[in-house]
Amino acid sequence: MFLRDGKMELRSRSFWTEVFAEFLATLLFLFMVCGTVLPWNYNPPSVMHIAFSHGLSIATLAMSVLHISGGQLNPAVTISMMAVGRVSVLKALCFIIAQCTGGKDLCRIKKENSIRSLSRELIKIYIMFTM
């Protein structure tokens, strides 16, 4: 019974929309976080600036994907939601893979150091998930 439910869940479009939302929100959150610690005009940002921007970005992104996937954005949150039974094991594993892939892809994009590469990657990923 459980295996059949998992197969049906994998086939649904809403499932993959949730996974993509977690991937994209994690990627954008890490992109914003990495951008806030960069010095501008040779002046490092203050701790208050960094903390405020981190808090606003996580709150905004969590609320923007809350209605789609639950707005977890963190594998630790996903594991805790799985432990209390709010998320299935299959969905939690896919969310964790998507969140870690979002971080890995951000590192690759940052290595290329280009906003154009970010938009190209997001378009390729969107096409991959919608086909």
N, C-alpha and C positions, 0 to 999 in steps of 0.2 A: 504494500500500500504506500509506504513512504517513498520507495524508489519511483513508483509511478507518478506520485505527486511532484517529485523533483524533476522528472522528465518533462512533465507538463509545464512546470514553472520555467524551465530553460527554454521552452518553445515560445513563451509569451513575449510580446513586444514590450509590455510594460516592465517586465523584469530587466531587459537589456537597457531600457530607458533609465531605470533606477541605477544600474551599474555605471552607465555613461555619465549620469549626473554626479555620482560620487567621484568618478575619475576627473571630470572637468572642474568640479568645485575644489578638489584637493590640489590640482595643478594650478588653478588661479590663486588659491590661498597662498601656496608656497611662492608663487611668482610675486605676489604683493609683499609678502614677508621679506623675501630676499631684496626687493627693491627699496624697502624702507630703511635698511641698515647701511645703504651706500652713502658715502659722504658727498655733499654737494658744495662746490666752491671751496674745496679743501677743509670744510668744517664738518666734523662728524655730527650726526643727529643726536639730540639729547635722548636720555633714557625715557623721558615722558613722551616724546614724539614716537619712539619705537613702540612703547607699550600701548599708546592710544591707537596707533595705526594697526597693530596686531589685533587688538580687541575689536575695533570697528570692522576689520576685514573678515574675521572669523564669524562675527555676529551677522554681518550682511550676507555672506555666502551660506551660512547655515540656514538662515531664514529663507534664502532664495531657493534652496533645494529641499526645504523641509516638507513641502507638500508632494514632492516627487519621491524622494528616497529616505526621508527621515533626517537628513542633514547631519550625518555622523562625522564625516571628514577626517576621521582618525581611526586607525585600526584598533586602538585601545577601547574606544567608545563602541566600535562594532563588536568586539569580543564581549564586552560587558552586556550589550544588548542581546547577544546570542546566549549568554549565560543565564539571563533572567527570562529568556523565552520570547522576547519581542521580535526577534529576527530568526529565520530558519538557518540551519547550519550551512546549507547550500548557498543561500543569499549572503550570509556573513562571509563565507570563503570568497565568493565573487567580489564582494565589496572590498575586502582586504586586498585582493589582487589588484583591483582597479585603483585603490588608494595608493598602493606601493608603486604601481605603474605610473600613476600621475606624478609622483615624486621623482621617479627615474627619468621620465620624459622631460620633466622640468630641468633636471641636471644636464641632460643632453642639449636642450634648447639653450640653457645658460652658457654651456660650453661654446656653442656657436655664436652666442652674444648678439642675437638679432631678433627684433620684434617681428620681422617678416617671416623668420623661421617659425615663430610661435603661431602666426596666423596660418601658415602653410600646414603645420602639423595638426592644428585644430580642424582645418578643413579636411585633411586626409582621414583623421580619426572619425569625424562626423560622417563622412562618406562610408567608411568601413562599417560603422555601427548601423547605418540606415539601409545598407544594401542587403 
